[in-house]
Amino acid sequence: MGRRTNYGFEKRQREIKKQKKKEAKAERKRLKKEEEEAGTLAEGEYDYDDGPEEEQEEEEEEEELE
């Protein structure tokens, strides 16, 4: 006779894994919020305020000086 599957154990393991994943997600979200409040960006994120508009303003200033 083979061994019986311990469904209770498997369920607890799934729940533990799910809880760890949820905690990791909450931690990432908390860190992201802190960085946004501090004005810094996480690695791989972009600050859209420093985009083409800023370059265009610099070009306009140069043209005015000429």
mmCIF file of the N, C-alpha and C atoms, coordinates in Angstrom:
data_MODEL
# 
_entry.id   MODEL 
# 
loop_
_atom_site.group_PDB 
_atom_site.id 
_atom_site.type_symbol 
_atom_site.label_atom_id 
_atom_site.label_alt_id 
_atom_site.label_comp_id 
_atom_site.label_asym_id 
_atom_site.label_entity_id 
_atom_site.label_seq_id 
_atom_site.pdbx_PDB_ins_code 
_atom_site.Cartn_x 
_atom_site.Cartn_y 
_atom_site.Cartn_z 
_atom_site.occupancy 
_atom_site.B_iso_or_equiv 
_atom_site.pdbx_formal_charge 
_atom_site.auth_seq_id 
_atom_site.auth_comp_id 
_atom_site.auth_asym_id 
_atom_site.auth_atom_id 
_atom_site.pdbx_PDB_model_num 
ATOM 1   N N  . MET A 1 1  ? 0.817  -1.165 0.000   1.00 0.00 ? 1  MET A N  1 
ATOM 2   C CA . MET A 1 1  ? 0.000  0.000  0.000   1.00 0.00 ? 1  MET A CA 1 
ATOM 3   C C  . MET A 1 1  ? 0.877  1.251  0.000   1.00 0.00 ? 1  MET A C  1 
ATOM 4   N N  . GLY A 1 2  ? 0.447  2.243  -0.754  1.00 0.00 ? 2  GLY A N  1 
ATOM 5   C CA . GLY A 1 2  ? 1.197  3.493  -0.833  1.00 0.00 ? 2  GLY A CA 1 
ATOM 6   C C  . GLY A 1 2  ? 0.842  4.443  0.292   1.00 0.00 ? 2  GLY A C  1 
ATOM 7   N N  . ARG A 1 3  ? 1.572  5.479  0.358   1.00 0.00 ? 3  ARG A N  1 
ATOM 8   C CA . ARG A 1 3  ? 1.321  6.487  1.388   1.00 0.00 ? 3  ARG A CA 1 
ATOM 9   C C  . ARG A 1 3  ? 0.124  7.345  1.021   1.00 0.00 ? 3  ARG A C  1 
ATOM 10  N N  . ARG A 1 4  ? -0.553 7.803  2.022   1.00 0.00 ? 4  ARG A N  1 
ATOM 11  C CA . ARG A 1 4  ? -1.697 8.689  1.801   1.00 0.00 ? 4  ARG A CA 1 
ATOM 12  C C  . ARG A 1 4  ? -1.194 10.131 1.707   1.00 0.00 ? 4  ARG A C  1 
ATOM 13  N N  . THR A 1 5  ? -1.834 10.906 0.881   1.00 0.00 ? 5  THR A N  1 
ATOM 14  C CA . THR A 1 5  ? -1.473 12.304 0.735   1.00 0.00 ? 5  THR A CA 1 
ATOM 15  C C  . THR A 1 5  ? -1.979 13.077 1.945   1.00 0.00 ? 5  THR A C  1 
ATOM 16  N N  . ASN A 1 6  ? -1.088 13.908 2.469   1.00 0.00 ? 6  ASN A N  1 
ATOM 17  C CA . ASN A 1 6  ? -1.435 14.727 3.621   1.00 0.00 ? 6  ASN A CA 1 
ATOM 18  C C  . ASN A 1 6  ? -1.917 16.086 3.108   1.00 0.00 ? 6  ASN A C  1 
ATOM 19  N N  . TYR A 1 7  ? -3.199 16.171 2.815   1.00 0.00 ? 7  TYR A N  1 
ATOM 20  C CA . TYR A 1 7  ? -3.754 17.386 2.228   1.00 0.00 ? 7  TYR A CA 1 
ATOM 21  C C  . TYR A 1 7  ? -3.679 18.577 3.184   1.00 0.00 ? 7  TYR A C  1 
ATOM 22  N N  . GLY A 1 8  ? -3.817 18.328 4.465   1.00 0.00 ? 8  GLY A N  1 
ATOM 23  C CA . GLY A 1 8  ? -3.730 19.411 5.449   1.00 0.00 ? 8  GLY A CA 1 
ATOM 24  C C  . GLY A 1 8  ? -2.357 20.066 5.428   1.00 0.00 ? 8  GLY A C  1 
ATOM 25  N N  . PHE A 1 9  ? -1.308 19.240 5.351   1.00 0.00 ? 9  PHE A N  1 
ATOM 26  C CA . PHE A 1 9  ? 0.053  19.765 5.296   1.00 0.00 ? 9  PHE A CA 1 
ATOM 27  C C  . PHE A 1 9  ? 0.257  20.579 4.028   1.00 0.00 ? 9  PHE A C  1 
ATOM 28  N N  . GLU A 1 10 ? -0.171 20.051 2.894   1.00 0.00 ? 10 GLU A N  1 
ATOM 29  C CA . GLU A 1 10 ? -0.024 20.758 1.616   1.00 0.00 ? 10 GLU A CA 1 
ATOM 30  C C  . GLU A 1 10 ? -0.758 22.098 1.648   1.00 0.00 ? 10 GLU A C  1 
ATOM 31  N N  . LYS A 1 11 ? -1.944 22.116 2.240   1.00 0.00 ? 11 LYS A N  1 
ATOM 32  C CA . LYS A 1 11 ? -2.713 23.353 2.325   1.00 0.00 ? 11 LYS A CA 1 
ATOM 33  C C  . LYS A 1 11 ? -1.983 24.385 3.182   1.00 0.00 ? 11 LYS A C  1 
ATOM 34  N N  . ARG A 1 12 ? -1.437 23.945 4.317   1.00 0.00 ? 12 ARG A N  1 
ATOM 35  C CA . ARG A 1 12 ? -0.697 24.871 5.181   1.00 0.00 ? 12 ARG A CA 1 
ATOM 36  C C  . ARG A 1 12 ? 0.516  25.433 4.450   1.00 0.00 ? 12 ARG A C  1 
ATOM 37  N N  . GLN A 1 13 ? 1.200  24.595 3.693   1.00 0.00 ? 13 GLN A N  1 
ATOM 38  C CA . GLN A 1 13 ? 2.373  25.052 2.943   1.00 0.00 ? 13 GLN A CA 1 
ATOM 39  C C  . GLN A 1 13 ? 1.982  26.103 1.897   1.00 0.00 ? 13 GLN A C  1 
ATOM 40  N N  . ARG A 1 14 ? 0.860  25.873 1.209   1.00 0.00 ? 14 ARG A N  1 
ATOM 41  C CA . ARG A 1 14 ? 0.376  26.855 0.228   1.00 0.00 ? 14 ARG A CA 1 
ATOM 42  C C  . ARG A 1 14 ? 0.025  28.174 0.913   1.00 0.00 ? 14 ARG A C  1 
ATOM 43  N N  . GLU A 1 15 ? -0.629 28.085 2.071   1.00 0.00 ? 15 GLU A N  1 
ATOM 44  C CA . GLU A 1 15 ? -1.013 29.284 2.805   1.00 0.00 ? 15 GLU A CA 1 
ATOM 45  C C  . GLU A 1 15 ? 0.210  30.063 3.281   1.00 0.00 ? 15 GLU A C  1 
ATOM 46  N N  . ILE A 1 16 ? 1.234  29.361 3.745   1.00 0.00 ? 16 ILE A N  1 
ATOM 47  C CA . ILE A 1 16 ? 2.472  30.009 4.187   1.00 0.00 ? 16 ILE A CA 1 
ATOM 48  C C  . ILE A 1 16 ? 3.138  30.716 3.011   1.00 0.00 ? 16 ILE A C  1 
ATOM 49  N N  . LYS A 1 17 ? 3.203  30.032 1.877   1.00 0.00 ? 17 LYS A N  1 
ATOM 50  C CA . LYS A 1 17 ? 3.818  30.613 0.686   1.00 0.00 ? 17 LYS A CA 1 
ATOM 51  C C  . LYS A 1 17 ? 3.050  31.859 0.236   1.00 0.00 ? 17 LYS A C  1 
ATOM 52  N N  . LYS A 1 18 ? 1.732  31.765 0.258   1.00 0.00 ? 18 LYS A N  1 
ATOM 53  C CA . LYS A 1 18 ? 0.876  32.884 -0.133  1.00 0.00 ? 18 LYS A CA 1 
ATOM 54  C C  . LYS A 1 18 ? 1.071  34.072 0.812   1.00 0.00 ? 18 LYS A C  1 
ATOM 55  N N  . GLN A 1 19 ? 1.167  33.803 2.119   1.00 0.00 ? 19 GLN A N  1 
ATOM 56  C CA . GLN A 1 19 ? 1.355  34.858 3.101   1.00 0.00 ? 19 GLN A CA 1 
ATOM 57  C C  . GLN A 1 19 ? 2.711  35.538 2.912   1.00 0.00 ? 19 GLN A C  1 
ATOM 58  N N  . LYS A 1 20 ? 3.768  34.773 2.648   1.00 0.00 ? 20 LYS A N  1 
ATOM 59  C CA . LYS A 1 20 ? 5.090  35.353 2.422   1.00 0.00 ? 20 LYS A CA 1 
ATOM 60  C C  . LYS A 1 20 ? 5.090  36.243 1.181   1.00 0.00 ? 20 LYS A C  1 
ATOM 61  N N  . LYS A 1 21 ? 4.414  35.780 0.142   1.00 0.00 ? 21 LYS A N  1 
ATOM 62  C CA . LYS A 1 21 ? 4.331  36.566 -1.086  1.00 0.00 ? 21 LYS A CA 1 
ATOM 63  C C  . LYS A 1 21 ? 3.587  37.874 -0.833  1.00 0.00 ? 21 LYS A C  1 
ATOM 64  N N  . LYS A 1 22 ? 2.509  37.799 -0.057  1.00 0.00 ? 22 LYS A N  1 
ATOM 65  C CA . LYS A 1 22 ? 1.712  38.981 0.267   1.00 0.00 ? 22 LYS A CA 1 
ATOM 66  C C  . LYS A 1 22 ? 2.543  39.971 1.088   1.00 0.00 ? 22 LYS A C  1 
ATOM 67  N N  . GLU A 1 23 ? 3.306  39.468 2.053   1.00 0.00 ? 23 GLU A N  1 
ATOM 68  C CA . GLU A 1 23 ? 4.149  40.328 2.878   1.00 0.00 ? 23 GLU A CA 1 
ATOM 69  C C  . GLU A 1 23 ? 5.245  40.988 2.048   1.00 0.00 ? 23 GLU A C  1 
ATOM 70  N N  . ALA A 1 24 ? 5.837  40.251 1.119   1.00 0.00 ? 24 ALA A N  1 
ATOM 71  C CA . ALA A 1 24 ? 6.879  40.808 0.256   1.00 0.00 ? 24 ALA A CA 1 
ATOM 72  C C  . ALA A 1 24 ? 6.308  41.920 -0.621  1.00 0.00 ? 24 ALA A C  1 
ATOM 73  N N  . LYS A 1 25 ? 5.116  41.710 -1.134  1.00 0.00 ? 25 LYS A N  1 
ATOM 74  C CA . LYS A 1 25 ? 4.469  42.724 -1.972  1.00 0.00 ? 25 LYS A CA 1 
ATOM 75  C C  . LYS A 1 25 ? 4.185  43.982 -1.152  1.00 0.00 ? 25 LYS A C  1 
ATOM 76  N N  . ALA A 1 26 ? 3.693  43.803 0.067   1.00 0.00 ? 26 ALA A N  1 
ATOM 77  C CA . ALA A 1 26 ? 3.403  44.942 0.935   1.00 0.00 ? 26 ALA A CA 1 
ATOM 78  C C  . ALA A 1 26 ? 4.688  45.706 1.259   1.00 0.00 ? 26 ALA A C  1 
ATOM 79  N N  . GLU A 1 27 ? 5.781  44.995 1.466   1.00 0.00 ? 27 GLU A N  1 
ATOM 80  C CA . GLU A 1 27 ? 7.064  45.624 1.749   1.00 0.00 ? 27 GLU A CA 1 
ATOM 81  C C  . GLU A 1 27 ? 7.552  46.433 0.544   1.00 0.00 ? 27 GLU A C  1 
ATOM 82  N N  . ARG A 1 28 ? 7.437  45.862 -0.652  1.00 0.00 ? 28 ARG A N  1 
ATOM 83  C CA . ARG A 1 28 ? 7.838  46.596 -1.866  1.00 0.00 ? 28 ARG A CA 1 
ATOM 84  C C  . ARG A 1 28 ? 7.003  47.856 -2.025  1.00 0.00 ? 28 ARG A C  1 
ATOM 85  N N  . LYS A 1 29 ? 5.712  47.730 -1.768  1.00 0.00 ? 29 LYS A N  1 
ATOM 86  C CA . LYS A 1 29 ? 4.807  48.875 -1.892  1.00 0.00 ? 29 LYS A CA 1 
ATOM 87  C C  . LYS A 1 29 ? 5.162  49.945 -0.863  1.00 0.00 ? 29 LYS A C  1 
ATOM 88  N N  . ARG A 1 30 ? 5.474  49.530 0.363   1.00 0.00 ? 30 ARG A N  1 
ATOM 89  C CA . ARG A 1 30 ? 5.839  50.467 1.413   1.00 0.00 ? 30 ARG A CA 1 
ATOM 90  C C  . ARG A 1 30 ? 7.133  51.201 1.057   1.00 0.00 ? 30 ARG A C  1 
ATOM 91  N N  . LEU A 1 31 ? 8.126  50.471 0.552   1.00 0.00 ? 31 LEU A N  1 
ATOM 92  C CA . LEU A 1 31 ? 9.395  51.080 0.162   1.00 0.00 ? 31 LEU A CA 1 
ATOM 93  C C  . LEU A 1 31 ? 9.201  52.069 -0.981  1.00 0.00 ? 31 LEU A C  1 
ATOM 94  N N  . LYS A 1 32 ? 8.380  51.698 -1.941  1.00 0.00 ? 32 LYS A N  1 
ATOM 95  C CA . LYS A 1 32 ? 8.120  52.584 -3.077  1.00 0.00 ? 32 LYS A CA 1 
ATOM 96  C C  . LYS A 1 32 ? 7.468  53.874 -2.594  1.00 0.00 ? 32 LYS A C  1 
ATOM 97  N N  . LYS A 1 33 ? 6.525  53.757 -1.677  1.00 0.00 ? 33 LYS A N  1 
ATOM 98  C CA . LYS A 1 33 ? 5.836  54.933 -1.150  1.00 0.00 ? 33 LYS A CA 1 
ATOM 99  C C  . LYS A 1 33 ? 6.821  55.822 -0.405  1.00 0.00 ? 33 LYS A C  1 
ATOM 100 N N  . GLU A 1 34 ? 7.701  55.234 0.401   1.00 0.00 ? 34 GLU A N  1 
ATOM 101 C CA . GLU A 1 34 ? 8.700  56.007 1.128   1.00 0.00 ? 34 GLU A CA 1 
ATOM 102 C C  . GLU A 1 34 ? 9.629  56.737 0.165   1.00 0.00 ? 34 GLU A C  1 
ATOM 103 N N  . GLU A 1 35 ? 10.045 56.073 -0.898  1.00 0.00 ? 35 GLU A N  1 
ATOM 104 C CA . GLU A 1 35 ? 10.941 56.689 -1.872  1.00 0.00 ? 35 GLU A CA 1 
ATOM 105 C C  . GLU A 1 35 ? 10.256 57.848 -2.586  1.00 0.00 ? 35 GLU A C  1 
ATOM 106 N N  . GLU A 1 36 ? 8.984  57.676 -2.915  1.00 0.00 ? 36 GLU A N  1 
ATOM 107 C CA . GLU A 1 36 ? 8.257  58.747 -3.576  1.00 0.00 ? 36 GLU A CA 1 
ATOM 108 C C  . GLU A 1 36 ? 8.115  59.951 -2.646  1.00 0.00 ? 36 GLU A C  1 
ATOM 109 N N  . GLU A 1 37 ? 7.871  59.693 -1.376  1.00 0.00 ? 37 GLU A N  1 
ATOM 110 C CA . GLU A 1 37 ? 7.755  60.780 -0.416  1.00 0.00 ? 37 GLU A CA 1 
ATOM 111 C C  . GLU A 1 37 ? 9.085  61.493 -0.228  1.00 0.00 ? 37 GLU A C  1 
ATOM 112 N N  . ALA A 1 38 ? 10.186 60.747 -0.282  1.00 0.00 ? 38 ALA A N  1 
ATOM 113 C CA . ALA A 1 38 ? 11.509 61.325 -0.102  1.00 0.00 ? 38 ALA A CA 1 
ATOM 114 C C  . ALA A 1 38 ? 12.001 62.006 -1.387  1.00 0.00 ? 38 ALA A C  1 
ATOM 115 N N  . GLY A 1 39 ? 11.356 61.742 -2.494  1.00 0.00 ? 39 GLY A N  1 
ATOM 116 C CA . GLY A 1 39 ? 11.747 62.361 -3.748  1.00 0.00 ? 39 GLY A CA 1 
ATOM 117 C C  . GLY A 1 39 ? 12.790 61.571 -4.516  1.00 0.00 ? 39 GLY A C  1 
ATOM 118 N N  . THR A 1 40 ? 13.090 60.389 -4.070  1.00 0.00 ? 40 THR A N  1 
ATOM 119 C CA . THR A 1 40 ? 14.040 59.552 -4.787  1.00 0.00 ? 40 THR A CA 1 
ATOM 120 C C  . THR A 1 40 ? 13.275 58.523 -5.596  1.00 0.00 ? 40 THR A C  1 
ATOM 121 N N  . LEU A 1 41 ? 13.966 57.916 -6.531  1.00 0.00 ? 41 LEU A N  1 
ATOM 122 C CA . LEU A 1 41 ? 13.330 56.916 -7.371  1.00 0.00 ? 41 LEU A CA 1 
ATOM 123 C C  . LEU A 1 41 ? 13.979 55.566 -7.152  1.00 0.00 ? 41 LEU A C  1 
ATOM 124 N N  . ALA A 1 42 ? 13.184 54.548 -7.228  1.00 0.00 ? 42 ALA A N  1 
ATOM 125 C CA . ALA A 1 42 ? 13.705 53.195 -7.124  1.00 0.00 ? 42 ALA A CA 1 
ATOM 126 C C  . ALA A 1 42 ? 14.421 52.848 -8.420  1.00 0.00 ? 42 ALA A C  1 
ATOM 127 N N  . GLU A 1 43 ? 15.286 51.884 -8.354  1.00 0.00 ? 43 GLU A N  1 
ATOM 128 C CA . GLU A 1 43 ? 16.028 51.465 -9.533  1.00 0.00 ? 43 GLU A CA 1 
ATOM 129 C C  . GLU A 1 43 ? 15.069 50.977 -10.610 1.00 0.00 ? 43 GLU A C  1 
ATOM 130 N N  . GLY A 1 44 ? 15.256 51.472 -11.827 1.00 0.00 ? 44 GLY A N  1 
ATOM 131 C CA . GLY A 1 44 ? 14.409 51.061 -12.931 1.00 0.00 ? 44 GLY A CA 1 
ATOM 132 C C  . GLY A 1 44 ? 13.206 51.959 -13.132 1.00 0.00 ? 44 GLY A C  1 
ATOM 133 N N  . GLU A 1 45 ? 13.008 52.941 -12.262 1.00 0.00 ? 45 GLU A N  1 
ATOM 134 C CA . GLU A 1 45 ? 11.894 53.859 -12.423 1.00 0.00 ? 45 GLU A CA 1 
ATOM 135 C C  . GLU A 1 45 ? 12.400 55.130 -13.093 1.00 0.00 ? 45 GLU A C  1 
ATOM 136 N N  . TYR A 1 46 ? 11.494 55.838 -13.712 1.00 0.00 ? 46 TYR A N  1 
ATOM 137 C CA . TYR A 1 46 ? 11.858 57.047 -14.427 1.00 0.00 ? 46 TYR A CA 1 
ATOM 138 C C  . TYR A 1 46 ? 11.116 58.232 -13.845 1.00 0.00 ? 46 TYR A C  1 
ATOM 139 N N  . ASP A 1 47 ? 11.791 59.359 -13.839 1.00 0.00 ? 47 ASP A N  1 
ATOM 140 C CA . ASP A 1 47 ? 11.161 60.600 -13.405 1.00 0.00 ? 47 ASP A CA 1 
ATOM 141 C C  . ASP A 1 47 ? 10.697 61.309 -14.665 1.00 0.00 ? 47 ASP A C  1 
ATOM 142 N N  . TYR A 1 48 ? 9.412  61.296 -14.891 1.00 0.00 ? 48 TYR A N  1 
ATOM 143 C CA . TYR A 1 48 ? 8.871  61.836 -16.128 1.00 0.00 ? 48 TYR A CA 1 
ATOM 144 C C  . TYR A 1 48 ? 8.926  63.360 -16.154 1.00 0.00 ? 48 TYR A C  1 
ATOM 145 N N  . ASP A 1 49 ? 9.207  64.004 -15.047 1.00 0.00 ? 49 ASP A N  1 
ATOM 146 C CA . ASP A 1 49 ? 9.333  65.453 -15.024 1.00 0.00 ? 49 ASP A CA 1 
ATOM 147 C C  . ASP A 1 49 ? 10.624 65.907 -15.696 1.00 0.00 ? 49 ASP A C  1 
ATOM 148 N N  . ASP A 1 50 ? 11.618 65.061 -15.760 1.00 0.00 ? 50 ASP A N  1 
ATOM 149 C CA . ASP A 1 50 ? 12.899 65.403 -16.377 1.00 0.00 ? 50 ASP A CA 1 
ATOM 150 C C  . ASP A 1 50 ? 12.951 64.887 -17.808 1.00 0.00 ? 50 ASP A C  1 
ATOM 151 N N  . GLY A 1 51 ? 11.908 65.082 -18.535 1.00 0.00 ? 51 GLY A N  1 
ATOM 152 C CA . GLY A 1 51 ? 11.814 64.551 -19.890 1.00 0.00 ? 51 GLY A CA 1 
ATOM 153 C C  . GLY A 1 51 ? 12.092 65.587 -20.951 1.00 0.00 ? 51 GLY A C  1 
ATOM 154 N N  . PRO A 1 52 ? 11.513 65.426 -22.110 1.00 0.00 ? 52 PRO A N  1 
ATOM 155 C CA . PRO A 1 52 ? 11.749 66.290 -23.260 1.00 0.00 ? 52 PRO A CA 1 
ATOM 156 C C  . PRO A 1 52 ? 11.370 67.747 -23.020 1.00 0.00 ? 52 PRO A C  1 
ATOM 157 N N  . GLU A 1 53 ? 10.420 68.013 -22.148 1.00 0.00 ? 53 GLU A N  1 
ATOM 158 C CA . GLU A 1 53 ? 10.023 69.388 -21.886 1.00 0.00 ? 53 GLU A CA 1 
ATOM 159 C C  . GLU A 1 53 ? 11.188 70.195 -21.346 1.00 0.00 ? 53 GLU A C  1 
ATOM 160 N N  . GLU A 1 54 ? 11.959 69.598 -20.461 1.00 0.00 ? 54 GLU A N  1 
ATOM 161 C CA . GLU A 1 54 ? 13.097 70.291 -19.883 1.00 0.00 ? 54 GLU A CA 1 
ATOM 162 C C  . GLU A 1 54 ? 14.135 70.586 -20.960 1.00 0.00 ? 54 GLU A C  1 
ATOM 163 N N  . GLU A 1 55 ? 14.378 69.637 -21.856 1.00 0.00 ? 55 GLU A N  1 
ATOM 164 C CA . GLU A 1 55 ? 15.321 69.845 -22.949 1.00 0.00 ? 55 GLU A CA 1 
ATOM 165 C C  . GLU A 1 55 ? 14.831 70.965 -23.857 1.00 0.00 ? 55 GLU A C  1 
ATOM 166 N N  . GLN A 1 56 ? 13.551 71.002 -24.122 1.00 0.00 ? 56 GLN A N  1 
ATOM 167 C CA . GLN A 1 56 ? 12.970 72.021 -24.986 1.00 0.00 ? 56 GLN A CA 1 
ATOM 168 C C  . GLN A 1 56 ? 13.141 73.397 -24.347 1.00 0.00 ? 56 GLN A C  1 
ATOM 169 N N  . GLU A 1 57 ? 12.939 73.495 -23.059 1.00 0.00 ? 57 GLU A N  1 
ATOM 170 C CA . GLU A 1 57 ? 13.116 74.765 -22.361 1.00 0.00 ? 57 GLU A CA 1 
ATOM 171 C C  . GLU A 1 57 ? 14.556 75.232 -22.461 1.00 0.00 ? 57 GLU A C  1 
ATOM 172 N N  . GLU A 1 58 ? 15.521 74.330 -22.331 1.00 0.00 ? 58 GLU A N  1 
ATOM 173 C CA . GLU A 1 58 ? 16.932 74.685 -22.441 1.00 0.00 ? 58 GLU A CA 1 
ATOM 174 C C  . GLU A 1 58 ? 17.242 75.203 -23.842 1.00 0.00 ? 58 GLU A C  1 
ATOM 175 N N  . GLU A 1 59 ? 16.696 74.562 -24.858 1.00 0.00 ? 59 GLU A N  1 
ATOM 176 C CA . GLU A 1 59 ? 16.919 75.003 -26.230 1.00 0.00 ? 59 GLU A CA 1 
ATOM 177 C C  . GLU A 1 59 ? 16.331 76.388 -26.454 1.00 0.00 ? 59 GLU A C  1 
ATOM 178 N N  . GLU A 1 60 ? 15.159 76.650 -25.903 1.00 0.00 ? 60 GLU A N  1 
ATOM 179 C CA . GLU A 1 60 ? 14.527 77.960 -26.039 1.00 0.00 ? 60 GLU A CA 1 
ATOM 180 C C  . GLU A 1 60 ? 15.364 79.035 -25.367 1.00 0.00 ? 60 GLU A C  1 
ATOM 181 N N  . GLU A 1 61 ? 15.930 78.733 -24.200 1.00 0.00 ? 61 GLU A N  1 
ATOM 182 C CA . GLU A 1 61 ? 16.781 79.685 -23.506 1.00 0.00 ? 61 GLU A CA 1 
ATOM 183 C C  . GLU A 1 61 ? 18.024 79.994 -24.316 1.00 0.00 ? 61 GLU A C  1 
ATOM 184 N N  . GLU A 1 62 ? 18.619 78.977 -24.949 1.00 0.00 ? 62 GLU A N  1 
ATOM 185 C CA . GLU A 1 62 ? 19.803 79.180 -25.782 1.00 0.00 ? 62 GLU A CA 1 
ATOM 186 C C  . GLU A 1 62 ? 19.471 80.063 -26.977 1.00 0.00 ? 62 GLU A C  1 
ATOM 187 N N  . GLU A 1 63 ? 18.309 79.872 -27.588 1.00 0.00 ? 63 GLU A N  1 
ATOM 188 C CA . GLU A 1 63 ? 17.909 80.662 -28.740 1.00 0.00 ? 63 GLU A CA 1 
ATOM 189 C C  . GLU A 1 63 ? 17.695 82.117 -28.334 1.00 0.00 ? 63 GLU A C  1 
ATOM 190 N N  . GLU A 1 64 ? 17.166 82.363 -27.144 1.00 0.00 ? 64 GLU A N  1 
ATOM 191 C CA . GLU A 1 64 ? 16.943 83.712 -26.668 1.00 0.00 ? 64 GLU A CA 1 
ATOM 192 C C  . GLU A 1 64 ? 18.262 84.432 -26.440 1.00 0.00 ? 64 GLU A C  1 
ATOM 193 N N  . LEU A 1 65 ? 19.281 83.709 -26.012 1.00 0.00 ? 65 LEU A N  1 
ATOM 194 C CA . LEU A 1 65 ? 20.586 84.321 -25.749 1.00 0.00 ? 65 LEU A CA 1 
ATOM 195 C C  . LEU A 1 65 ? 21.294 84.701 -27.032 1.00 0.00 ? 65 LEU A C  1 
ATOM 196 N N  . GLU A 1 66 ? 21.008 84.053 -28.126 1.00 0.00 ? 66 GLU A N  1 
ATOM 197 C CA . GLU A 1 66 ? 21.682 84.303 -29.405 1.00 0.00 ? 66 GLU A CA 1 
ATOM 198 C C  . GLU A 1 66 ? 21.163 85.484 -30.059 1.00 0.00 ? 66 GLU A C  1 
# 
